[in-house]
Amino acid sequence: MDVGGGIGAIQHELLRAGVARADSVEASTAYIDACKEEAARQGYGDRITYHHGDFVDIAPNLERADIVTLERVICCYPDVENLVELSSRLADRVYGLVYPRTNWASKIAARLFNLTMWLRRSSFRVFIHPDSVIDWVARSNGLRPVSRRKTLIWQVVIYER
């Protein structure tokens, strides 16, 4: 299950690597349409189930998955505890996250981005949530971190059950 799957990059890679099926949870119909088009082009359009809406709202209706991913989703959601709580519960084996580090570079980038959105009169904002909160919620749902990779702005954290 790819939460906030966008155009489906993670889903497409996992399907190519041998995953039997994927679930895409996405709030944007434009992203769902792009993902469907690419999945059909690659020959596995029938192996992805699409769920449209805010993940937190539709999570109670979703089935568990072996792998649950959130790539650059945590930074787009104001209620990180609820997002991580609901998504980590659905992961049977692996829970993968890509989200901003809590360092000066990511904080400056977020402030500049939010200023730009404000100037454009957009209500969209990004958030830098504390690692400790994300980690605590994931661990409280029976997951343990097995890998953490960092760049200047981003980090990739993999948990296993």
Backbone hydrogen bonds, N-H to C=O, Kabsch-Sander energy under -0.5 kcal/mol:
donor,donor_aa,acceptor,acceptor_aa,energy
2,D,23,D,-3.1
3,V,1,M,-0.7
3,V,69,T,-2.9
4,G,25,V,-2.8
5,G,2,D,-0.9
5,G,25,V,-1.2
8,G,5,G,-2.4
12,H,8,G,-3.1
13,E,9,A,-2.0
14,L,10,I,-2.6
15,L,11,Q,-2.6
16,R,12,H,-2.2
17,A,13,E,-1.7
18,G,15,L,-1.2
19,V,14,L,-2.5
22,A,47,R,-2.7
24,S,49,T,-3.1
25,V,2,D,-2.5
25,V,23,D,-0.5
26,E,24,S,-0.6
26,E,51,H,-2.5
29,T,27,A,-0.6
32,I,28,S,-2.0
33,D,29,T,-2.6
34,A,30,A,-2.1
35,C,31,Y,-2.7
36,K,32,I,-2.7
37,E,33,D,-2.2
38,E,34,A,-2.2
39,A,35,C,-2.7
40,A,36,K,-2.4
41,R,37,E,-2.1
42,Q,38,E,-2.1
43,G,39,A,-0.6
43,G,40,A,-0.9
44,Y,39,A,-2.4
45,G,39,A,-0.5
47,R,44,Y,-1.8
48,I,45,G,-0.9
49,T,22,A,-2.6
51,H,24,S,-3.0
53,G,26,E,-1.9
57,D,54,D,-0.8
58,I,54,D,-1.9
59,A,55,F,-2.1
61,N,58,I,-2.0
62,L,59,A,-1.9
65,A,90,L,-3.0
68,V,94,V,-2.2
69,T,1,M,-2.8
70,L,96,G,-2.2
71,E,3,V,-0.5
72,R,70,L,-0.8
72,R,98,V,-2.3
73,V,98,V,-0.6
76,C,73,V,-1.9
77,Y,74,I,-1.1
80,V,78,P,-1.2
83,L,79,D,-2.1
84,V,80,V,-2.9
85,E,81,E,-2.5
86,L,82,N,-2.5
87,S,83,L,-2.2
88,S,84,V,-2.6
89,R,85,E,-1.4
90,L,86,L,-0.7
90,L,87,S,-0.6
91,A,88,S,-0.9
92,D,65,A,-3.5
92,D,90,L,-0.7
93,R,66,D,-2.0
94,V,66,D,-2.8
95,Y,159,Y,-2.3
96,G,68,V,-2.8
97,L,157,V,-2.7
98,V,70,L,-2.4
99,Y,155,Q,-2.0
101,R,153,I,-3.4
103,N,101,R,-0.7
107,K,103,N,-2.1
108,I,104,W,-2.4
109,A,105,A,-2.4
110,A,106,S,-2.5
111,R,107,K,-2.2
112,L,108,I,-2.5
113,F,109,A,-2.5
114,N,110,A,-2.9
115,L,111,R,-2.2
116,T,112,L,-2.3
117,M,113,F,-2.4
118,W,114,N,-2.4
119,L,115,L,-2.7
120,R,116,T,-1.7
121,R,118,W,-1.5
122,S,117,M,-3.1
127,F,75,C,-2.7
129,H,127,F,-0.7
133,V,130,P,-0.6
134,I,130,P,-1.7
135,D,131,D,-3.0
136,W,132,S,-2.3
137,V,133,V,-2.4
138,A,134,I,-2.3
139,R,135,D,-2.8
140,S,136,W,-2.4
141,N,137,V,-0.8
141,N,138,A,-0.9
142,G,139,R,-2.0
143,L,138,A,-1.7
144,R,160,E,-2.4
146,V,158,I,-3.1
147,S,158,I,-1.4
149,R,156,V,-2.4
151,T,154,W,-3.3
155,Q,99,Y,-1.8
156,V,149,R,-2.8
157,V,97,L,-2.6
157,V,155,Q,-0.5
158,I,147,S,-2.5
159,Y,95,Y,-2.7
160,E,144,R,-2.4
161,R,93,R,-2.1
